[in-house]
Every structure is written in C-alpha cells, then in structure tokens.
Amino acid sequence: MKDKFGRKINYLRISVTDLCNLRCRYCMPKEGVCKKKHKEILSFEDIEKIAETFVSLGIDKIRLTGGEPLVRKGILNLVKNIGKLDGLKDFAMTTNGILLEKYARDLKKAGLKRINISLDSLDDEKYSYITRGGKLEKVFRGIKKAKSVGLMPIKINTVLIGGYNDEEILDFINITKDENIDVRFIELMPIGQASKWNEERFISNEIVVNNFSELIKVKKDNSSSPAEYFKIPNSKGKVGIINPITCKFCSNCNRIRLTNEGKLKLCLHSNDEIDLKKHIKNKDKLKNIIINSIKDKPKAHNLEDGKYITKNMVQIGG
C-alpha cells in the first residue's frame, strides 16, 4: 500500500491492551487506566482477522504493543496465529521486560522473532521511582532469557528525560560495547500525560552525539527506520538516535497503528482515528476502508503548533 505522498506503508503496530504492570510517571496516572469492558476491546479473533487483512494488503511487519502486551491473558495464542500469516516478514513485540523471563521461550516457539525493551534507567532507585515500584533485576533477567532463546536482535528504547536519566547516557552507550544489543535514545514526546513532562524535562538527542565524540555514524540497515545509528569502534551493538521532535522523520514514515479498541491511527501525533472494529465481519468492506484510509495519511505531524494529542501513550500503543 502507498499513501498519496508515495510512501510505502508496510508496518503495523497493534496494541493488545492499555493495561500495564508498571505506572511510569510520564506515561499514565498513578492509579493506572480504567479497565475496559471485554466488549470494548478487540478480541484476539478480531485482532487476527484485522492483521490477516493488513498482511494481504502488503503489511509485512507487525509489532505487538500495549500497555504491556504480556499482561493480556492468552497472548501466546495470538502470537502463534499472527506469526504464521503468509507474507509476514518481521514480527516483534515491545515490552517493559518485567514478565519476559517467564514468557521468552514460549514467545520464541510461538513465532515471535525479536523484542524491544522499554528501559529508562539502569539505576535501581531511579527505575523504581519512574515506574512507581518496578524491579530492575526482573528486566535484566528477562533480557538474559531473551538472548538465550534467540529473541534477537534486542533493542533497548530509552526515553531521555532531563534531570532524571541524562547522567546515565554513557552507561547505556557502554551496554553496546560487549553486548549485541542496540540502545536507542528517544526524545520525550508531548503525548497525553507526558505533555507537561515534555515542557519541563525535554532535552534534545543532540546531547548524545555532541557529548560523546567516540560515536561514529553508521549506515542504516533500513531506510524507513526512524533512528540514526552510531557505533563505538569495535562495539558489538549500535547506538540509535530517534528525534521525533527536533528532527522529525515523517517523510519516511511507513507505519500505522491499531488501538486495542480497534481504531486505526494513521499518525501517532493526531487525534484522528478510523473505526475498524465495526467492519470486521465484512472483509471486503474492511479492505476498502483500510485502502482508502491509507491515502489520507497526513504528510507530517504539527507538534510545532503545540497541538498535542489528548490520549496517553498507553491508550494508543507504544
């Protein structure tokens, strides 16, 4: 599928839940999110039907997200059924890693290929603070297990937050020296709960490149990737820089999102959504709606105007 700007849209991120076992301060309120009724969210059967339709239209990359996808009961069955779709080339999941030690082996057996892990601090106390009680040791055990079963490559996604983890940048970079793990620094985005955090704690990713001169820029493996990659000489992993704010990458955007309620989001930073759930039973109509919607994917987001979306990231899908 191509939009009216000639961009090939081949990447779908599916949120399977907005529930999470952490309460990250820039992501959701302390009390968490209101649990939806079963009928309000997509069943696994619905997700599988929509995923199959998207793959038949040219989507060849799917990522499962949340909330935390591993908290949803039966997630392994969903992974198995999506993983066997003919035409799917890349199948991944974004997780906070807390439950990864428990599920890594079964996820691999079910057909998942790789994982991204959201991790904003390597310090026990800081991690517990930002997540409101998370245990860092569980994440490390999860990473170790994922490596051992072959859920590779592993990417660590770190949101840079001024006054919180900017002093840990070198510690994160050093992970890539001896581990075949990519660490990607992501600018704090003004989304829902994070809008106020963005105003008070935003720092540009330029701090990474400007302050660590030993980093050498390397060629991208994928032209549609939002990250610019760097390496320390002779390191096993890479350091990625994702700048949605200071250097937006909309011209190469190849992704769309499906919320757990069955809404299609063409742009992360837009409140516009298209309801796919009500058309699941009519496959032809579902296809036509998707095709016509893709044509309306916006050329770029307008964060420069201060028009931030109202939903929290956990309600959209990471």
C-alpha positions in Angstrom: 0.0 0.0 0.0 1.1 3.5 -0.7 -0.3 6.8 0.5 -0.8 9.9 -1.7 2.8 11.0 -0.9 4.3 7.8 -2.4 5.3 6.4 1.0 5.1 2.6 1.2 3.0 1.6 4.2 4.2 -1.8 5.3 4.4 -1.6 9.2 1.5 -2.1 11.6 1.8 -1.7 15.4 -1.0 -3.5 17.2 -1.9 -2.6 20.8 -3.4 -5.6 22.5 -4.1 -3.8 25.8 -3.8 -0.5 27.5 -3.2 -2.2 30.9 0.3 -2.4 32.3 2.1 -3.8 35.3 4.0 -0.6 35.7 2.9 3.0 36.3 5.6 5.1 34.5 5.2 8.7 35.5 5.3 10.2 32.1 3.0 7.5 30.6 0.0 7.1 32.9 -1.6 8.3 36.1 -0.7 6.8 39.4 -3.9 4.9 39.6 -3.4 3.4 36.1 -6.1 3.4 33.5 -9.8 2.4 33.8 -10.2 -1.3 32.8 -12.4 -1.5 29.8 -15.2 -4.0 29.4 -14.5 -7.0 27.3 -16.8 -5.9 24.5 -14.9 -2.5 24.3 -11.7 -4.0 23.1 -10.7 -6.2 20.3 -10.9 -10.0 20.9 -7.9 -12.0 19.8 -10.0 -13.4 17.0 -10.8 -9.8 15.8 -7.1 -8.8 16.0 -6.1 -11.9 13.9 -8.7 -11.0 11.3 -7.6 -7.5 11.0 -3.9 -8.5 11.0 -4.6 -11.0 8.2 -6.4 -8.3 6.2 -3.5 -5.9 6.6 -0.9 -8.6 5.6 -3.0 -9.4 2.5 -2.7 -5.7 1.5 1.0 -5.6 1.8 1.8 -5.1 5.5 4.9 -7.3 6.1 6.0 -6.1 9.5 3.9 -6.3 12.7 4.8 -5.3 16.3 2.6 -6.1 19.3 2.5 -3.4 21.9 0.5 -2.2 24.9 0.3 -1.1 27.7 2.3 -4.2 28.4 1.3 -6.9 26.0 2.4 -9.8 28.2 -0.2 -9.0 30.9 -3.0 -9.9 28.5 -4.2 -13.5 29.1 -3.7 -15.8 26.2 -1.1 -13.6 24.5 0.9 -16.7 23.3 -2.0 -17.9 21.2 -2.3 -14.5 19.5 1.5 -14.6 18.8 1.2 -18.1 17.3 -1.7 -17.2 15.0 -0.2 -13.9 13.8 3.3 -15.4 13.4 2.1 -18.0 10.8 0.5 -15.4 8.5 1.8 -15.9 5.0 3.6 -12.8 3.8 4.7 -11.6 7.3 8.5 -11.0 7.2 9.1 -9.4 10.6 7.2 -10.0 13.8 8.2 -8.3 17.0 7.0 -7.1 20.4 7.7 -4.1 22.6 7.7 -4.9 26.4 8.9 -3.5 29.6 10.7 -6.8 30.3 9.2 -7.5 33.7 7.5 -10.7 32.5 10.0 -11.6 29.8 11.9 -14.2 31.8 8.7 -16.1 32.2 7.5 -15.8 28.6 10.6 -15.5 26.4 11.0 -19.2 25.4 7.3 -19.7 24.7 7.2 -16.4 22.6 10.1 -17.7 20.5 8.4 -21.1 20.0 5.1 -19.3 19.0 6.8 -17.4 16.2 7.9 -14.1 17.6 11.2 -13.0 16.1 12.6 -10.2 18.3 11.8 -7.7 21.0 12.3 -4.1 22.0 12.5 -3.3 25.7 11.5 0.0 27.2 14.1 0.9 29.8 14.7 4.4 31.1 17.2 3.9 33.9 20.0 1.4 34.9 19.8 2.5 38.5 17.6 0.5 40.8 16.2 3.5 42.8 15.6 5.7 39.7 13.9 2.8 37.9 11.7 2.1 40.9 10.8 5.8 41.1 10.0 6.4 37.4 7.9 3.1 37.2 6.4 3.6 40.6 7.7 0.3 42.0 9.2 -1.7 39.2 12.1 -4.1 39.9 15.1 -3.6 37.6 16.5 -7.0 38.3 13.5 -8.6 36.6 14.2 -6.7 33.4 17.8 -7.8 33.4 16.8 -11.4 33.9 14.3 -11.0 31.1 16.9 -9.7 28.7 19.2 -12.6 29.6 16.5 -15.1 28.9 15.5 -13.4 25.6 19.1 -13.7 24.5 19.4 -17.3 25.4 16.3 -18.4 23.4 17.2 -16.3 20.4 14.7 -13.4 20.5 17.2 -11.3 18.6 18.2 -8.6 17.9 17.3 -6.9 21.2 16.8 -3.2 21.2 16.6 -1.1 24.3 14.4 2.0 24.0 15.4 4.8 26.4 13.3 8.0 26.7 15.7 10.8 27.6 14.3 12.9 30.5 16.1 16.0 31.7 17.2 15.8 35.4 16.4 12.1 35.5 18.5 9.9 33.3 20.7 12.3 31.3 23.6 11.4 33.6 23.2 7.8 32.6 23.7 8.2 28.8 27.3 6.8 28.9 26.1 3.8 31.0 23.6 3.0 28.3 26.1 3.5 25.5 28.5 1.2 27.2 26.0 -1.7 27.0 26.7 -1.8 23.3 30.4 -2.4 23.8 30.2 -6.0 24.8 26.6 -6.9 24.1 24.9 -7.5 20.8 22.2 -5.1 21.8 21.2 -1.8 20.3 20.4 1.1 22.6 18.1 3.7 21.1 17.6 7.1 22.8 14.2 8.6 22.1 13.1 12.2 22.7 10.3 12.7 25.2 7.2 13.3 23.2 4.3 15.6 24.3 1.6 12.9 24.3 -1.3 13.0 26.9 0.2 12.5 30.4 3.7 13.4 29.0 2.8 16.8 27.7 3.6 18.5 31.0 6.8 16.4 31.3 7.8 17.5 27.9 7.6 21.1 28.8 9.6 20.7 32.0 12.1 17.9 31.1 12.6 17.7 27.4 16.2 17.5 26.2 17.3 17.1 22.6 19.0 13.9 21.5 21.8 16.2 20.2 23.3 15.8 23.7 24.2 12.2 22.9 26.1 12.9 19.7 27.6 16.2 20.9 28.9 14.9 24.2 30.2 11.5 23.2 32.7 12.1 20.3 33.8 8.5 20.1 30.5 7.6 18.4 30.8 7.1 14.7 27.8 7.3 12.4 27.0 4.1 10.5 24.7 3.3 7.6 21.1 2.5 8.3 20.0 -1.1 7.7 16.6 0.1 6.8 15.8 3.5 5.1 12.4 3.7 6.8 13.8 3.3 10.3 13.3 6.5 12.3 16.7 6.0 14.0 20.1 7.4 13.0 22.7 4.9 14.1 26.2 5.3 15.6 28.8 2.9 17.0 31.7 2.9 19.4 34.7 1.4 17.4 34.7 -2.4 17.8 31.5 -2.5 19.7 29.0 -5.4 19.2 25.9 -3.2 19.3 24.8 0.2 18.0 23.5 3.4 19.5 20.4 4.8 17.9 19.0 8.3 18.0 15.3 8.9 17.4 14.3 12.5 17.1 10.6 12.9 16.6 10.7 16.5 17.9 13.9 18.2 16.8 14.3 16.3 13.5 11.1 14.6 12.6 11.2 11.7 10.1 7.7 12.0 8.6 8.9 11.9 5.0 9.9 8.2 5.5 7.1 7.2 7.8 5.9 3.7 6.9 3.8 2.9 9.9 0.3 2.9 11.1 -1.3 1.9 14.5 -4.2 -0.2 15.6 -5.5 0.6 19.1 -6.9 -2.1 21.4 -10.4 -0.7 20.8 -10.0 -1.3 17.0 -9.2 2.2 15.9 -6.7 2.8 13.1 -4.3 5.7 13.7 -2.5 6.9 10.6 -0.3 9.3 12.7 0.8 8.9 16.3 0.5 12.7 16.8 -3.0 13.1 15.5 -6.3 12.6 17.4 -7.9 11.3 14.2 -8.9 7.6 14.3 -10.8 5.3 11.9 -13.0 2.6 13.5 -12.2 -0.8 12.0 -13.9 -2.9 14.7 -17.4 -2.4 13.4 -16.4 -3.7 9.9 -14.6 -6.9 10.9 -17.4 -9.1 9.7 -17.3 -7.7 6.2 -13.8 -8.5 4.9 -14.3 -6.7 1.6 -15.5 -3.5 3.2 -12.7 -3.7 5.8 -10.2 -3.9 3.0 -11.7 -0.9 1.2 -11.8 1.2 4.3 -8.1 0.4 5.0 -7.0 1.2 1.5 -8.9 4.5 1.4 -7.7 5.5 4.8 -4.1 4.9 3.9 -4.5 7.5 1.2 -5.3 10.1 3.8 -2.3 9.5 6.0 -1.0 13.1 6.8 2.2 14.3 5.3 3.6 15.3 8.7 2.7 15.9 12.3 2.3 19.5 13.6 3.8 19.4 17.1 5.4 22.8 16.3 2.0 24.3 16.7 1.6 22.9 20.2 -1.4 20.8 19.2 -0.7 17.8 21.3 -2.9 14.7 21.3 -5.1 14.1 24.4 -4.7 10.3 24.8 -1.9 8.8 26.8 0.6 6.7 25.0 -0.6 3.6 26.9 -4.0 4.1 25.4 -2.6 4.3 21.8 0.1 1.6 21.9 3.8 2.1 22.2 
